[in-house]
Amino acid sequence: MHLSSLTVDASRFPDAARYPFNLPIFRIPQYLEFGTNITFFAGENGSGKSTLLRALTKRSGIYRWSESLWARSHFNPHEESLSEYLDVAWTGSPKPGAFFSSETYAHMAGLIELWAAGDPKLLDYFGGKSLVEQSHGESFMSFFKSRFTIEGVYFLDEPETALSPKRQIEFVEFLKEQDKSGLAQFIIATHSPLLLGCPNSTIYSFDHAEISKVAYEETGHFKVYRDFLLNRRSGAA
């Protein structure tokens, strides 16, 4: 592991009534250890897992690709400042890495295509195929397999968005391979019970007041899918 721990210091928050400091999960100090190469953040929408993932990316000194924001109906000076109240520890020296979100991937892939118009060999770095001419799932996997094999720390926000169940299992196999190499560390916010089933990983649940480690079978996502599949014909979950 490169990144070894994270502390959220709620006592230093400037305004507990404003987002993101008003999220229930941040009302108490939180401490997370990263003891495996693969860590998952799991929880319901609005639980704070993606918010913390993005703040941790920034606090780790890793650039987060983003598009220009549209005009907003109101201004929140604290929206991007959670990272200032996080403390992180590294096993050795800080490592480079990358942030991935499906929200911005299409924009990034389009720019790569534009650059490749001037230098087609650029696509060799992504498997030799245009990222925009592949299906979303194929494009995601091409990007993952080219970018996430390099030593570093990788923060992924719901990477399963464009992946079919079969592709999600393929991604789990990819994560298992990277875990064996020991070069890359992954911290992933997800709703996918398939991804959460990745062996030798740590799962943190955001569904209670304290962010806590849980077993795979205790995650809310596993229980919802299990109950639906077992009771599909009866119409009751």
C-alpha positions in Angstrom: 0.0 0.0 0.0 1.1 3.6 -0.7 -1.6 5.5 1.1 -1.9 4.1 4.6 -4.5 6.1 6.5 -7.0 8.9 6.4 -8.3 11.1 9.2 -11.3 13.5 8.9 -10.9 16.2 11.5 -14.4 17.5 12.1 -13.3 19.8 14.9 -11.7 22.1 12.3 -14.7 22.5 10.0 -15.4 26.2 9.2 -19.2 25.8 8.8 -21.0 22.7 10.0 -24.2 23.9 8.3 -22.9 24.0 4.8 -22.1 21.2 2.3 -20.0 19.0 2.5 -19.5 19.5 6.3 -23.3 19.1 6.9 -23.3 15.5 5.7 -24.2 13.1 8.6 -21.1 11.0 8.0 -18.8 14.0 8.8 -20.5 15.1 12.0 -17.9 13.0 14.0 -14.2 12.5 13.4 -13.5 9.6 11.1 -10.3 7.4 10.8 -9.7 4.9 8.0 -6.8 2.6 7.5 -5.8 1.3 4.1 -4.4 -2.1 4.8 -5.0 -3.7 1.4 -4.2 -2.6 -2.1 -7.9 -2.4 -3.0 -10.4 -0.5 -0.8 -14.1 0.1 -1.6 -16.3 2.9 -0.3 -19.9 1.6 -0.2 -23.1 3.3 0.7 -26.4 4.8 -0.4 -26.7 7.9 -2.7 -25.9 11.0 -0.6 -24.0 9.1 2.1 -20.7 11.0 1.3 -18.6 8.3 -0.2 -17.9 10.1 -3.5 -17.5 13.4 -1.7 -14.8 11.9 0.6 -13.2 10.1 -2.4 -12.8 13.4 -4.3 -11.5 15.3 -1.3 -9.0 12.5 -0.6 -7.8 12.6 -4.2 -7.2 16.4 -3.9 -5.5 16.0 -0.5 -3.2 13.3 -2.0 -1.9 15.9 -4.5 -3.5 14.1 -7.5 -5.2 16.2 -10.2 -8.9 15.6 -10.7 -9.9 16.1 -14.3 -13.0 18.2 -14.6 -15.0 20.2 -17.1 -15.9 23.8 -16.8 -18.8 24.3 -14.4 -22.1 25.8 -15.6 -23.5 28.8 -13.9 -24.8 28.0 -10.4 -27.9 29.3 -8.7 -25.9 29.9 -5.5 -22.3 30.0 -4.4 -20.9 27.7 -1.8 -17.3 28.7 -0.8 -16.8 25.4 1.0 -17.9 23.0 -1.8 -14.3 21.9 -2.7 -12.6 22.6 0.7 -13.1 19.3 2.5 -9.6 18.2 1.5 -8.2 21.0 3.8 -9.5 19.1 6.8 -8.2 15.7 5.9 -4.9 14.3 7.2 -3.3 11.5 5.2 -0.3 9.2 5.9 1.8 7.4 3.4 3.8 4.2 3.8 6.8 5.8 2.1 6.9 9.0 0.0 3.7 10.2 -1.7 2.9 8.6 -5.0 1.4 9.9 -8.2 -1.9 8.6 -9.5 -5.1 9.5 -11.2 -8.8 10.1 -10.6 -11.5 8.5 -12.7 -15.2 9.4 -13.0 -17.6 8.5 -15.8 -19.0 12.1 -15.6 -15.8 13.5 -17.1 -14.5 10.5 -19.0 -16.3 11.3 -22.3 -14.7 14.8 -22.3 -11.3 13.4 -21.6 -11.6 10.6 -24.3 -12.7 13.3 -26.8 -9.6 15.3 -26.1 -7.4 12.3 -26.5 -9.0 11.7 -29.8 -8.3 15.3 -30.8 -4.6 15.0 -29.8 -4.3 11.6 -31.7 -5.4 13.3 -34.9 -2.0 15.0 -34.8 -0.1 12.0 -33.4 -1.9 8.7 -34.1 0.7 6.7 -32.1 -0.8 8.3 -29.0 -3.5 5.7 -29.2 -0.9 2.9 -28.8 -0.9 3.9 -25.1 -4.6 3.0 -24.9 -4.5 -0.4 -26.7 -4.2 1.0 -30.2 -7.8 1.8 -30.6 -9.8 5.0 -30.6 -11.5 5.4 -27.2 -14.5 7.1 -28.7 -15.1 4.5 -31.4 -15.5 1.7 -28.9 -18.6 1.0 -26.8 -18.6 2.7 -23.4 -17.7 -0.5 -21.6 -14.9 -1.4 -24.1 -13.5 2.1 -23.9 -13.5 2.1 -20.1 -11.7 -1.3 -20.0 -9.1 -0.1 -22.6 -8.4 2.9 -20.5 -8.2 1.0 -17.2 -5.8 -1.6 -18.6 -3.5 1.0 -20.0 -3.5 3.6 -17.2 -3.9 1.7 -14.0 -1.0 -0.7 -14.4 1.5 2.1 -13.6 2.7 2.4 -10.1 0.5 4.8 -8.1 -2.7 5.4 -6.3 -6.0 5.4 -8.2 -9.3 6.9 -7.1 -12.3 5.6 -9.0 -15.8 7.0 -8.6 -18.4 4.4 -9.7 -16.3 2.8 -12.5 -19.1 0.3 -13.1 -21.4 2.9 -14.6 -20.8 1.7 -18.2 -19.8 -1.8 -17.5 -22.1 -4.8 -18.1 -22.1 -7.5 -15.4 -19.6 -9.5 -17.6 -17.4 -6.4 -17.9 -17.6 -5.8 -14.2 -16.3 -9.3 -13.6 -13.5 -8.7 -16.1 -12.6 -5.5 -14.1 -12.5 -7.6 -10.9 -10.1 -10.0 -12.6 -8.0 -7.0 -13.6 -8.0 -5.7 -10.0 -6.8 -9.1 -8.8 -3.9 -9.0 -11.2 -2.9 -5.5 -10.1 -3.2 -6.6 -6.5 -0.6 -9.4 -7.1 1.8 -6.9 -8.7 1.7 -4.6 -5.7 2.4 -1.5 -7.9 -1.0 0.1 -7.8 -3.4 0.9 -5.0 -7.1 1.4 -5.7 -9.7 3.3 -3.7 -13.1 2.9 -5.3 -16.6 4.3 -4.6 -19.1 1.8 -5.9 -22.7 0.5 -5.8 -21.8 -2.7 -7.6 -22.0 -6.0 -5.6 -19.9 -7.6 -8.2 -17.0 -5.2 -7.7 -17.4 -5.4 -3.9 -16.9 -9.2 -4.2 -13.2 -8.6 -5.2 -11.1 -10.9 -3.0 -8.4 -9.5 -0.7 -10.1 -6.1 -0.6 -11.4 -3.9 2.3 -14.9 -2.5 2.3 -15.9 0.6 4.2 -19.6 1.2 4.7 -20.9 4.8 4.8 -24.4 3.7 5.8 -24.0 4.5 9.5 -22.8 7.4 11.7 -19.3 5.9 11.7 -17.5 4.8 8.6 -16.7 1.2 9.4 -15.2 -1.9 7.8 -17.8 -4.5 6.9 -17.8 -8.0 5.4 -19.0 -8.4 1.9 -22.2 -10.2 2.9 -23.0 -7.3 5.3 -23.0 -4.6 2.7 -26.3 -3.0 1.9 -25.8 -3.6 -1.8 -25.2 -7.3 -1.4 -28.4 -7.6 0.8 -30.6 -5.7 -1.7 -29.5 -7.8 -4.7 -29.7 -11.1 -2.7 -33.2 -10.3 -1.4 -34.4 -9.3 -4.8 -33.1 -12.4 -6.6 -34.5 -14.7 -4.0 -37.9 -13.1 -4.0 -38.2 -11.9 -7.6 -41.2 -14.1 -8.4 -43.1 -13.2 -5.2 -42.7 -9.5 -5.9 -41.4 -8.9 -2.4 -37.9 -8.0 -1.6 
